[in-house]
Amino acid sequence: MKKHVPIISLFALFLLLGACKSDFNYFYYSKEETELLSQYLNLPEIPDDYTVTFPAHLSNVGLFPRAVERDKAVLGRVIFYDKKLSKDGTVSCASCHKQALAFSDNKVFSEGVYDRSTTRNSFALGSVANFSAYYGTDLNGFNAIRFFWDNRAETAADQSRGSMTNAQEMDMSMQEIAAMVESQPYYAPLFNKAFGSPVVTEDLVLEAISNFVNAMGSFQSEFDAEANQSDPTPDGNFGNTVYHSNFSGFTSAENRGKYLYNANCSSCHSGNMGRPVLQLANNGLESNPIDLGVGGITGVNSEKGAFKVPTLRNIALTAPYMHDGRFANLEEVLEFYNSGIQNHPYLHVPNRIQVCHTFL
Amino acid sequence: MRPSIPLFAAFLFFAIGCRHYHYSPNFVHTPYIEKKGDGVVAATFGANPVTLNGDFHASYSPIKHGAVMLNYFRTRSSFEEPNFLGQPVYQESTEGYFLEAAAGGYWPFEFGTVAMYVGWGQGQMRNDYGIARISDLRLQRFFVQPTLTYKNDWFRLGLGLRLVQLSFPSGTIDYRIEPEDIEVIKRLEKDSPFWFPELGGNLGLHFKPVTISAHLVLAALRPSTDYGFDGINIGLGISLELQELFKKREK
């Protein structure tokens, strides 16, 4: 036995060494950058991956998100949450677009600088990724998804500029924003990473915010999981049949709600929960609207009283509802569509609609 | 033999396709030692489709049937990463070193010598992905190596099978490097340690006390792109057999 001891020891050593696992240290910012940033910000050591990936059921019907650049999104996120970029230093983009609420606000009208009240309900940005590839085109084009309830902003950058410079919101000029950003030491390394230079311009600020906003989306819902699992059409493609067939993981009430949603809501909001089908619609909130919505911007008669059509992802988180936050909960919304639609010459919805609350 | 041609072509494709390495094999040294007091020093210069390397070896038998060896290996490659127009944008490189020591026994017989060495070493592989983005991995290798050597007045022939346990205990990685390169490193971190054999051989012409020899080592690895491992090394070396050198001097 003794003569085998060295061999056994050798194998034991071999196995012992084999037990050593790797322990790698990943870093993103240099030591100097980390020291500087950590004085002011609480950023993760490794920035989050802001890449948006659509679930199979959406990508297979040809939908895709706009590419997001991580360094720009990181910078955009810091700007998004920075209250210094408002006139009185009390408000940031995130004050009215709260992440926990799908980047919406739970108030009818949000509060801007000096406690000023905004004039419309904060639009949920939580599903910008749904349509990020489809904004920035002409107003009337098929792909013309736009921003704000009245569709007055063509791009995420325009929208950001609109909120930052709105007297009821952040009340800054873009020159003031750029100067404030430049004066804060923590932005230099972030601009360096994002744009290869610490120089701040208004356009770069907006580009960074746009990248962050374009990354806002969530595609891990039960609906997505079920739609991904559904059988594609016989030619191997996902088609609308996926959304019209019952999902095996849904309860019968949920499937019934989905059926009603598809029959009554999806022609505006989309059956696949991707980009909305319509860019604007008059849903009959008022027969003689005071807030003219899109028509107030374009001056087109048929668009007076029409508003941007939102996607309904995370709809349960974004109460109150409608452009003026008039409905406190989904029950009120559905009851409105069931019995409260007002006549209007340019109505986009039928006067009578079935409820699909369980599904929503 | 025909199936080996596409296999070799595939190997070359992977070897050329992957330009950053986290491991590159040094030569499998087969010390031509037959008795107490024998010793060898050698230098070998190698290349593969991507890297150039230098390999230094010393071995000595302080006791009958017992020998020690020391190996130092250095490898480097550099290249310019082109942009989508094919224009060079920035310089990238892979460089590393490895130092190892081994001890073992040898037993001469009628047609040559068989030997068994056990060794351990450490090193570092540093990849520069351009614009100051670095991955720096410390590697550790434990090996058991049976060898068979034959020598006569004019020739030297050595074969060795190095059974390797390779691990990467620590590393520092700039997360800004390309996602696909990060994926390789993460895979490597997750799957370490690695166990694989390396087959090496050398064939030399001997001109007392010097030997000029050709070396080849092949590592039986999964496709190199999985972990950024280099699987082949070919080289030309010169070695000096110390017992012959000192005998000459005594004469």
Interface residues (C-beta under 8 A of the other chain):
Chain A: L10 L13 F14 L17 G18 C20 K21 S22 D23 F24 N25 Y26 F27 Y28 I46 P47 K193
Chain B: V118 L137 Q140 F142 V144 Q165 S167 F168 P169 S170 G171 T172 I173 D174 Y175 R176 I182 I185 L188 E189 K190 S192 P193 W195
